Amino acid sequence: MNHSVDRQLIESDRFPFEFLSRVAERESWRKEIHRPIYHLHKWWAKRLGSVFRGILLASMVDDEADLQHAFYSANDFNGVTVFDPFMGSGTTIGEAHKLGFTAFGRDINPVAYASVRAALGPMNGVHIVDRFKAITDSVMLRIRELYRSVDSDGRKCEVLYYFWVMQAPCPQCKEPLDLFSSRVFARNAYPDRKPEVQISCPDCGNVFESRFGDRDALCSGCGFRFDPGLGTVRGSLASCVKCGCESFSIAKAVASTGNRPAYRLYAKLVLREDGTKQYLSISSDDIAQMKNASRLLHEEVEAGTILLPNLHLEPGYNTNQALNYGFANWRDFFNDRQLLALGWLRNAIHEIEDVDTRAVFATLFSGLLEFNNMFTSYKGEGTGAVRHMFSHHVLKPERTPIEANVWGTSKSSGSFSGLFRARLLRALSYRENPIEVDGVEGNRGVVCSRPFSGAVRSWPDSEELEPGAIYLSCGDSATSGLPAGSVDLVVTDPPFFDNVHYSQLADFFYAWQRLGTTPESTRKADEVQDTDASRFTVKLQRVLSECSRVLKNTGLLVFTYHHSRDEGWESVAEAIYQSGFVVVNAQPIKAEMSVAMPKVSAKEPIQLDIILVCRKRGSDGEHPPLDEALARGQAKLSRLMGSGLQLSRNDKRIVLFGQALTSICTLEDVKQLGPAVDDELSRVATDVPARDVSVAFGTLFG
């Protein structure tokens, strides 16, 4: 392939975003299956590997090339360098490595850096399986003993999940109140097919079965009749059933204690010897077992054999809600049994002698944390039962949390043994045989990339590079340390200024990763994320200016972006201009899965990303006038809808906004974009109602 053409496919209106969106759609439904290498650990705003494979290829082939053919062909861009200054989960780096690039990945957050280094670095499958067996021999029985109980026949069984309820003191009678919004605590993920639900009696605590949607329940234990859909909580307010105190603030009641909320254990789901499951109420033996776990934890902490997180939460957009509920330290997110089991498991991993293998298991352990804390909830049977703590991208205190079996069983969700199989073994298999999603024939995939070599190197201190290697570093990408003009291509996905603040959430993991050292936060003043648009602009501009410095004059800067508000677009447009770049084209592309929680809850969900293609100012040719740029945006909307894709108003708006950026000649042009886009949008003859993008693609492509 020609690496020195004047115009690449990514810059052209011939770029086949329909094809790439189709492949992305297929990947988006099972990202962890199709690209497990990027899902060994939690990171936020992960982008689809197929999209970035397409971006990299389209940035290297000329505008007459067939992207579909290149996508499913063997490629080797030996000697070509690509830089991602916002590495995140490592999508750009992994896809570049498969294509033969020499890849530079940098991120300011140490949690992102550590997880990418483990996922893409050396992995010896034999050593990993052997070490898992050693960990199993060391701690499995001890951890599983913490989750032993008896079934309704008095036979020994394993507990799959314990069910807890948050409590708050009534401001009037001071009695602890269970904060149930409903007495139905478990149901199948598909209630139309399996309508059985589990109910906890408010009078005697008995657990019994009823039917989904029933408004009248009769307790099989005490004969109490009640509406199971009613609890003590409505929104942020609660009412005391003991003294009649009505509509008091839950947050204020919890704050009055000066501590995090108390929790009461009320139910369990057990796995019986015959393989069947059974919901039961909590027994006195269960309470005694929990107290014993607390005693053991205290003894081991006192003896120094178990280390616990000692990092305090700091105020912030994503932490204030937890702080308001009294969660002051990251260890407050766990109960004592969880801390004990996790402590034993961490110690066993810490004993692994091989550095690379230990790093892989440490990353798996860190990922385990998001499924084993008191901020998780129950999705029900019929799907992965544990809803992890970041499902809403915020630290939302859970009033009815679920405690999973940390080691796990054959029927567990969110367990260490389960994640070993589902994450680590799957990632190992993918590294050896990376498969591309087949968006054409609907088959499982196509083998067309080289295996991962594990050749991860430290940041280069000279211009001598190992072709095809991966170079990673942790730090501010505004000062990368790379030589000027040394990079052929910059491909990235920057943070959104007012969305999820990664470092505020990443501290949850870092508190464990830094055990035994001085506690510190991952927050940095130079992190490119800020609730203030002007400060965000300055931070992003600093990184993009560094990209301009290290990028060759003929190179491209390509990144994905979307935002629903004008200030989000104005911020990125100003940062691009101030750093010496101009947008030469903007390509719409399928974004993350359309059923992701932030999208489902939005009135006009954005289900597309915009690929912004930039060159250094002065090497880009003439700028189209704004009306011409908007007309090109309308043509792309027509292509999208002509392929059967139905778009929300915000989808249409970001396509037009992205294309409008190509018309900017001066900084003053930026403020004109919003009104011009809205005016253009109002001239659309038919406003297609919002519908799930996935439905359209599924109908079109089967």
C-alpha positions in Angstrom: 0.0 0.0 0.0 1.1 3.5 -0.7 2.1 5.3 2.6 2.8 8.7 1.1 -0.3 9.7 -0.9 -1.5 13.3 -0.8 -5.0 12.5 0.2 -6.2 9.6 2.5 -9.6 7.9 2.4 -10.4 9.2 5.9 -10.4 12.7 4.4 -12.7 12.0 1.5 -16.5 12.0 1.3 -16.0 8.5 -0.2 -15.2 7.2 3.3 -17.6 4.3 3.7 -19.0 5.0 7.1 -22.0 2.8 6.4 -19.8 -0.3 6.1 -17.8 0.6 9.2 -21.0 1.4 11.2 -22.4 -2.0 10.3 -19.3 -3.8 11.6 -19.3 -1.5 14.7 -23.0 -2.3 15.4 -22.2 -6.0 15.4 -19.3 -5.5 17.8 -21.2 -3.2 20.1 -23.6 -5.8 21.3 -20.9 -8.1 22.7 -17.8 -5.9 22.9 -16.2 -8.0 25.6 -16.6 -11.1 23.3 -15.4 -9.5 20.1 -12.5 -7.4 21.6 -11.8 -9.0 25.1 -8.3 -7.6 25.1 -9.8 -4.1 26.0 -12.1 -5.5 28.7 -9.7 -7.1 31.2 -10.3 -4.0 33.4 -12.9 -1.3 33.7 -12.4 2.0 31.9 -15.0 4.6 30.9 -16.1 5.6 27.4 -14.4 2.6 25.7 -14.6 2.9 22.0 -15.1 0.1 19.5 -12.0 -1.6 18.2 -13.5 -2.1 14.7 -14.0 1.7 14.4 -10.4 2.4 15.3 -9.2 -0.3 13.0 -11.1 1.4 10.2 -9.8 4.8 11.2 -6.2 3.6 11.1 -6.6 1.9 7.8 -8.5 4.8 6.2 -5.8 7.2 7.4 -3.1 5.2 5.5 -4.8 4.2 2.2 -5.7 6.7 -0.6 -9.1 8.0 -1.3 -9.7 5.4 -4.1 -9.0 2.4 -1.9 -11.6 -0.2 -0.9 -11.8 0.0 2.9 -13.8 -3.2 3.2 -11.2 -5.1 1.4 -8.4 -3.6 3.5 -10.3 -4.3 6.7 -10.4 -8.0 6.1 -6.9 -8.3 4.6 -3.5 -8.8 6.2 -1.8 -5.4 6.7 1.7 -4.5 7.9 2.5 -0.8 8.3 6.0 -1.5 9.3 7.9 1.6 10.3 4.8 3.8 10.6 4.3 5.4 14.0 1.0 6.3 15.7 0.5 8.2 18.9 -2.6 8.2 21.2 -2.3 10.9 23.9 -5.5 9.8 25.6 -4.9 6.0 25.7 -7.7 5.0 28.1 -8.4 1.3 27.6 -5.8 1.0 24.8 -8.1 0.6 21.8 -6.0 2.6 19.5 -2.8 1.0 20.6 -4.1 -2.6 20.3 -5.6 -2.0 16.9 -2.4 -0.3 15.7 -0.3 -3.2 16.9 -2.4 -5.7 15.0 -1.8 -3.7 11.8 2.0 -3.5 12.3 2.3 0.1 13.5 4.9 1.2 16.1 2.4 2.5 18.7 2.9 5.2 21.4 0.3 5.2 24.1 0.2 7.7 27.0 -2.4 8.5 29.7 -2.3 10.7 32.7 -4.2 8.2 34.8 -2.1 5.4 36.3 -5.1 3.0 36.4 -5.5 3.2 32.7 -1.8 2.8 32.2 -1.5 -0.2 34.4 -4.5 -2.0 32.8 -3.2 -1.4 29.2 0.3 -2.5 30.1 -1.1 -5.8 31.6 -3.5 -6.4 28.8 -1.0 -5.8 25.9 2.2 -6.8 27.6 3.8 -10.2 28.0 1.4 -13.1 28.8 2.4 -16.7 29.1 -0.7 -18.8 29.0 0.9 -21.8 30.7 2.2 -19.7 33.6 -1.2 -18.0 34.0 -3.1 -21.3 34.2 -0.5 -22.7 36.6 -0.7 -19.6 38.8 -4.5 -19.8 38.9 -4.2 -23.4 40.1 -1.8 -22.2 42.8 -4.2 -19.4 43.9 -7.0 -21.9 43.9 -5.0 -24.3 46.2 -4.1 -21.3 48.5 -7.3 -19.5 49.1 -10.3 -21.0 47.3 -11.6 -23.2 50.2 -11.1 -20.4 52.8 -13.1 -17.9 50.7 -15.8 -20.4 49.8 -16.2 -21.2 53.5 -17.3 -17.6 54.0 -20.3 -18.3 51.7 -21.6 -21.6 53.2 -25.1 -22.0 54.5 -27.9 -24.6 54.6 -31.0 -24.9 52.3 -34.6 -25.3 53.4 -34.0 -29.0 54.1 -31.0 -28.3 56.3 -28.5 -29.6 53.8 -25.2 -27.8 53.3 -25.1 -25.5 50.3 -23.2 -22.5 48.8 -24.5 -19.0 48.8 -24.5 -17.4 45.4 -25.7 -14.0 46.6 -26.6 -12.2 49.9 -29.2 -9.4 49.8 -28.7 -6.3 51.9 -30.9 -3.3 52.6 -29.6 0.2 53.6 -31.0 1.6 56.8 -31.5 5.2 58.0 -32.6 6.3 61.5 -36.1 7.9 61.6 -35.7 11.5 62.7 -38.7 11.2 65.0 -38.5 7.8 66.8 -34.8 7.2 66.0 -35.5 3.5 65.0 -33.5 2.1 62.0 -35.7 2.0 58.9 -35.2 -0.4 56.0 -35.0 1.7 52.8 -37.0 -0.6 50.5 -38.6 1.1 47.5 -40.4 -2.2 46.9 -40.7 -5.5 48.7 -40.0 -7.3 45.5 -36.2 -7.9 45.6 -35.7 -10.4 42.8 -37.2 -11.2 39.5 -36.1 -12.7 36.2 -34.6 -10.4 33.6 -37.4 -11.5 31.3 -40.6 -11.3 33.5 -42.9 -11.9 30.6 -41.4 -15.4 30.1 -40.7 -16.1 33.8 -43.1 -14.0 36.0 -42.0 -15.5 39.3 -40.7 -12.8 41.8 -39.3 -13.0 45.3 -40.8 -10.9 48.1 -39.5 -10.1 51.6 -42.4 -9.8 54.1 -42.3 -6.4 55.9 -43.9 -8.0 59.0 -41.9 -11.2 59.7 -39.0 -11.0 57.1 -40.1 -14.3 55.4 -39.0 -14.7 51.8 -41.7 -16.2 49.5 -42.6 -16.3 45.8 -45.3 -14.3 44.0 -46.1 -13.2 40.5 -44.7 -10.2 38.6 -47.2 -7.3 38.7 -49.3 -8.6 41.5 -50.4 -5.8 43.9 -51.7 -8.1 46.6 -49.4 -10.6 48.5 -50.1 -13.0 51.4 -47.1 -14.0 53.4 -46.7 -17.7 53.6 -45.0 -17.4 56.9 -47.2 -15.1 59.0 -50.3 -14.5 56.9 -49.7 -10.8 56.6 -51.3 -9.2 53.5 -49.7 -6.3 51.8 -48.9 -4.6 48.5 -45.4 -5.8 47.5 -44.9 -2.9 45.2 -44.9 -0.4 48.0 -41.9 0.2 50.3 -40.8 2.8 52.7 -39.0 4.9 50.1 -40.2 7.2 47.3 -37.4 8.9 45.5 -35.1 10.7 48.0 -37.7 10.6 50.8 -38.7 7.9 53.3 -41.6 7.3 55.7 -41.4 5.4 59.0 -43.8 2.5 59.4 -43.2 2.4 63.1 -44.1 5.9 64.2 -45.8 7.3 61.1 -43.2 10.0 60.4 -43.7 10.9 56.8 -41.5 12.1 53.9 -38.2 12.7 55.6 -34.9 13.2 53.7 -32.9 10.0 53.5 -29.6 11.8 52.9 -30.2 14.1 56.0 -31.1 11.1 58.1 -28.0 9.2 57.1 -25.8 12.3 57.6 -27.1 12.7 61.1 -25.3 9.5 62.1 -21.9 10.9 61.1 -21.0 7.6 59.3 -21.8 5.7 56.2 -25.2 4.0 56.2 -25.9 0.9 58.2 -27.0 -2.2 56.3 -29.2 -5.2 57.3 -28.8 -8.7 55.8 -32.3 -10.0 54.9 -32.1 -12.7 52.1 -29.9 -15.1 50.2 -29.9 -17.1 47.0 -28.3 -20.5 47.5 -27.0 -23.2 45.2 -28.2 -26.6 46.4 -26.4 -29.9 46.1 -28.6 -31.0 43.2 -27.7 -27.8 41.2 -31.0 -26.0 41.8 -31.3 -22.5 43.3 -33.4 -21.4 46.2 -34.2 -18.0 47.7 -34.3 -18.0 51.5 -34.6 -15.6 54.4 -31.5 -15.0 56.6 -31.0 -17.3 59.6 -29.3 -16.7 62.9 -26.4 -18.8 61.6 -26.0 -16.5 58.7 -25.8 -13.5 61.1 -23.3 -15.4 63.3 -21.2 -16.2 60.2 -21.1 -12.5 59.2 -20.0 -11.5 62.7 -17.2 -14.2 62.6 -16.0 -12.7 59.3 -15.8 -9.3 61.0 -13.8 -10.8 63.9 -11.4 -12.5 61.5 -10.9 -9.3 59.5 -10.1 -7.3 62.6 -7.6 -9.9 63.8 -5.8 -10.0 60.4 -5.7 -6.2 60.0 -4.3 -5.9 63.6 -1.7 -8.5 62.8 -0.8 -6.7 59.5 -1.5 -9.8 57.4 -4.3 -7.9 55.5 -3.9 -4.4 54.2 -7.0 -2.3 53.6 -7.4 0.8 51.4 -6.8 4.1 53.3 -7.5 6.6 50.6 -10.1 9.2 51.4 -12.7 10.4 48.8 -12.3 14.0 47.6 -15.2 16.3 46.7 -16.0 16.2 43.0 -18.7 15.9 40.4 -18.7 12.1 40.6 -17.9 11.6 44.3 -20.2 14.2 46.0 -23.2 11.8 46.1 -21.2 9.1 47.9 -19.7 11.7 50.3 -23.2 13.0 51.1 -24.1 9.5 52.3 -21.1 9.3 54.6 -18.7 7.3 52.4 -15.5 9.0 53.4 -12.9 6.3 52.6 -12.8 3.9 49.7 -12.8 0.9 52.1 -16.2 2.1 53.2 -17.6 0.7 49.9 -17.2 -2.9 51.2 -18.6 -5.0 54.0 -16.2 -6.9 56.3 -16.7 -10.3 54.6 -15.9 -8.8 51.2 -12.8 -7.1 52.7 -11.7 -10.4 54.3 -12.1 -12.4 51.1 -10.5 -9.8 48.9 -7.6 -9.5 51.4 -6.9 -13.2 51.2 -7.1 -13.2 47.4 -4.8 -10.2 47.0 -2.2 -11.8 49.3 -2.2 -14.9 47.2 -1.7 -12.9 44.0 1.1 -10.8 45.7 3.0 -14.0 46.2 3.4 -14.7 42.4 7.1 -14.4 41.6 6.9 -13.7 37.9 6.4 -10.0 37.5 4.4 -10.1 34.3 2.1 -12.8 35.5 1.6 -11.0 38.8 0.7 -7.8 36.9 -1.9 -9.7 34.9 -3.6 -11.2 38.0 -3.4 -7.9 39.9 -5.3 -6.3 37.0 -7.9 -9.1 37.1 -8.2 -8.6 40.9 -8.7 -4.9 40.4 -11.4 -5.5 37.9 -13.1 -7.9 40.4 -13.6 -5.0 42.8 -16.4 -3.4 40.7 -18.6 -6.5 41.2 -17.9 -7.1 44.9 -18.8 -4.0 46.9 -21.9 -2.5 48.5 -22.7 -0.3 45.5 -23.7 -3.3 43.3 -27.3 -4.3 42.7 -29.2 -7.3 41.4 -30.2 -7.6 37.8 -32.0 -10.9 38.4 -31.7 -14.3 36.9 -31.6 -14.8 33.1 -28.6 -12.5 32.7 -25.4 -11.7 34.6 -26.9 -11.3 38.0 -24.6 -8.6 39.4 -25.1 -5.1 38.1 -21.6 -3.5 38.7 -21.2 -0.3 40.6 -20.4 1.9 37.5 -23.5 1.0 35.5 -24.7 4.6 35.8 -21.2 6.1 35.5 -21.6 7.7 38.9 -21.0 6.6 42.5 -24.7 6.2 43.3 -25.2 4.6 46.8 -27.3 1.5 46.4 -30.1 1.0 48.9 -30.6 -2.7 48.2 -27.1 -3.9 47.4 -26.1 -7.5 46.5 -23.1 -9.3 47.9 -21.8 -11.9 45.5 -19.7 -14.9 46.3 -16.2 -13.6 45.8 -14.6 -16.8 44.6 -17.7 -18.0 42.8 -19.4 -21.2 41.6 -20.3 -22.5 38.2 -23.5 -20.4 38.4 -22.1 -17.2 39.9 -21.8 -13.7 38.4 -19.0 -11.2 39.0 -16.7 -13.7 40.8 -12.9 -14.2 40.6 -13.1 -17.7 39.1 -15.8 -16.5 36.6 -13.8 -13.4 35.6 -10.7 -15.6 35.1 -12.5 -17.6 32.6 -14.6 -14.9 31.0 -11.9 -12.1 30.9 -8.4 -13.5 31.2 -8.7 -16.8 29.3 -10.8 -15.1 26.6 -8.2 -12.3 26.3 -5.4 -14.9 26.0 -7.2 -16.6 23.2 -7.8 -13.4 21.3 -4.2 -12.3 21.7 -3.1 -15.5 20.0 -5.8 -15.4 17.3 -7.3 -11.9 16.9 -10.6 -12.1 14.9 -12.4 -9.3 13.2 -16.1 -9.0 13.4 -17.7 -10.0 10.1 -20.3 -7.3 9.3 -20.9 -8.7 5.8 -21.9 -12.3 6.0 -22.8 -12.4 9.7 -20.3 -15.1 10.5 -18.4 -15.1 13.8 -15.4 -13.3 12.3 -12.4 -13.2 10.0 -8.8 -13.9 10.9 -6.6 -11.3 9.2 -4.4 -9.7 11.8 -1.1 -10.8 13.4 -1.1 -12.1 17.0 -0.2 -9.8 19.8 3.5 -10.0 20.5 3.5 -8.7 24.1 6.3 -6.4 23.0 5.5 -3.5 25.4 8.4 -1.2 26.0 9.1 1.8 28.3 8.8 5.3 26.8 11.7 5.7 24.3 14.6 7.9 25.4 16.1 7.9 21.9 14.9 7.9 18.3 15.9 4.2 17.9 12.6 2.3 17.9 11.7 -1.4 17.6 9.4 -1.7 14.6 5.9 -2.9 15.6 6.5 -2.5 19.3 4.2 -0.8 21.8 5.6 2.1 23.9 3.6 3.1 26.9 3.9 5.8 29.5 1.9 7.5 32.3 1.9 11.3 32.4 0.6 14.5 31.0 0.4 14.3 27.2 1.0 18.0 26.9 4.6 17.1 27.5 5.1 13.8 25.8 8.9 13.8 25.5 8.7 12.5 21.9 11.0 14.1 19.3 9.5 16.8 17.1 8.1 15.5 13.8 8.6 11.9 14.8 5.0 10.7 14.5 3.2 9.8 11.3 -0.3 9.7 12.7 -2.2 10.8 15.9 -5.4 8.8 16.6 -7.3 9.3 19.8 -10.6 9.8 21.7 -10.3 12.7 24.1 -12.5 13.0 27.3 -15.7 15.1 27.2 -15.4 18.1 29.5 -18.6 17.7 31.5 -19.2 14.0 31.4 -17.7 11.3 33.5 -14.6 12.5 35.4 -12.4 9.4 35.1 -10.0 10.1 37.9 -12.7 10.6 40.5 -14.0 7.1 39.7 -10.6 5.5 39.0 -9.5 6.3 42.6 -11.8 3.4 43.7 -9.3 1.0 42.0 -6.2 3.0 42.8 -6.9 2.9 46.5 -6.3 -0.9 46.2 -3.5 -0.7 43.7 -1.5 1.5 46.1 -1.9 -0.6 49.2 1.2 -0.4 51.4 2.2 2.9 50.0 1.3 6.5 50.8 -2.3 7.0 49.7 -2.8 9.4 46.8 -5.4 10.2 44.3 -5.2 9.8 40.5 -6.5 13.4 40.1 -4.1 15.7 38.4 -4.5 19.4 37.7 -3.6 18.9 34.1 -6.2 16.2 33.5 -8.1 17.1 30.4 -11.5 17.1 32.0 -13.3 20.0 33.6 -16.8 21.2 34.3 -15.8 24.6 33.1 -15.7 24.8 29.3 -13.0 27.5 29.1 -10.6 25.5 31.3 -11.3 22.3 29.4 -10.5 24.2 26.2 -7.1 25.3 27.5 -6.2 21.8 28.7 -7.2 20.1 25.5 -5.4 22.8 23.5 -2.2 22.0 25.4 -2.3 18.4 24.4 -3.3 19.1 20.8 -0.4 21.5 20.5 2.0 18.8 21.6 0.4 16.5 19.0 1.2 19.2 16.4 4.8 19.4 17.6 5.4 15.6 17.4 3.4 15.1 14.2 5.0 15.2 10.8 3.9 18.1 8.6 2.2 15.6 6.3 0.5 13.7 9.2 -3.1 13.5 10.2 -4.7 14.1 13.6 -7.9 12.0 13.8 -10.2 11.7 16.8 -13.7 10.8 17.7 -16.1 13.2 19.5 -19.7 14.0 20.2 -21.5 16.4 22.4 -25.1 17.6 22.7 -24.5 21.2 23.6 -22.9 24.1 21.7 -20.3 24.8 24.3 -19.0 21.2 23.9 -18.4 21.8 20.2 -17.1 25.3 20.7 -14.6 24.1 23.2 -13.2 21.4 20.9 -13.3 23.8 17.9 -11.3 26.4 19.7 -8.7 23.9 21.0 -8.2 22.6 17.4 -7.7 26.1 16.0 -5.5 27.3 18.8 -3.2 24.3 18.5 -2.6 25.0 14.8 -4.9 22.4 13.3 -7.9 22.6 11.0 -10.7 20.1 10.4 -10.7 18.8 6.8 -13.6 16.4 7.1 -16.0 14.9 9.7 -17.3 11.4 9.3 -20.3 10.0 11.3 -19.8 6.5 12.8 -21.7 4.2 15.0 -20.8 4.7 18.7 -21.2 2.5 21.7 -24.1 0.1 22.2 -27.4 1.9 22.0 -28.8 0.3 25.1 -26.1 1.8 27.3 -27.7 3.4 30.4 -26.8 7.0 29.7 -28.3 6.6 26.2 -31.5 4.8 27.2 -32.3 7.6 29.7 -31.7 10.4 27.2 -34.7 12.0 25.5 -32.7 12.5 22.2 -29.9 10.0 22.6 -26.7 10.5 20.6 -25.9 7.1 19.1 -23.2 8.3 16.7 -19.7 9.5 17.1 -18.1 12.1 14.8 -14.6 11.3 13.4 -12.8 14.6 13.1 -10.0 14.5 10.6 -7.5 17.3 11.0 -4.3 18.6 9.3 -1.8 21.2 10.3 -3.0 24.6 9.3 -1.4 25.6 6.0 -1.3 22.1 4.6 -5.0 21.7 4.2 -6.0 23.7 1.1 -9.1 26.0 1.0 -11.9 26.0 3.5 -15.4 25.5 2.2 -17.9 28.2 3.0 -20.3 27.4 5.9 -23.3 26.8 3.7 -21.3 24.3 1.5 -20.1 22.5 4.6 -23.6 22.2 5.9 -24.8 20.9 2.6 -22.1 18.2 2.8 -23.4 17.3 6.2 -26.9 17.0 4.8 -25.6 14.7 2.2 -24.1 12.4 4.9 -27.4 12.5 6.8 -29.1 11.4 3.6 -26.6 8.5 3.2 -27.2 7.4 6.8 -31.0 7.5 6.5 -30.9 6.1 3.0 -29.3 3.0 4.5 -32.2 2.6 6.8 -30.7 4.3 9.8 -33.2 6.4 11.8 -31.6 9.2 13.7 -32.5 11.4 16.7 -32.4 15.1 16.4 -29.2 15.2 18.3 -27.7 12.6 16.0 -28.5 14.9 13.0 -27.2 17.9 14.9 -23.8 16.5 15.6 -23.3 15.3 12.0 -24.0 18.9 10.9 -21.9 20.4 13.6 -18.9 18.2 12.8 -19.1 19.1 9.2 -19.5 22.8 10.0 -16.1 22.7 11.7 -14.5 22.4 8.3 -15.5 25.9 7.4 -13.6 27.6 10.3 -11.1 30.1 9.0 -10.8 32.3 12.1 -11.6 32.0 15.8 -14.6 34.3 15.4 -16.2 31.7 13.1 -16.6 29.3 16.1 -19.5 31.2 17.7 -21.5 31.2 14.4 -21.7 27.4 14.2 -24.5 26.7 16.7 -27.1 29.1 15.2 -26.1 28.0 11.7 -26.5 24.3 12.5 -29.9 24.9 14.1 -31.1 26.9 11.2 -30.0 24.2 8.8 -31.6 21.5 11.0 -34.9 23.4 10.9 -34.9 23.2 7.1 -35.0 19.4 7.1 -38.2 18.5 5.3 -39.1 15.5 7.5 -37.9 15.1 11.1 -37.6 11.4 11.6 -38.5 10.5 15.2 -35.8 9.1 17.5 -35.4 5.3 17.4 -32.8 2.9 18.6 -30.0 2.8 16.0 -29.5 -0.8 16.8 -33.0 -1.7 15.7 -32.3 0.0 12.3 -29.0 -1.8 11.8 -30.5 -5.1 13.0 -33.3 -4.8 10.5 -31.0 -3.9 7.6 -28.2 -6.3 8.2 -29.8 -9.2 9.9 
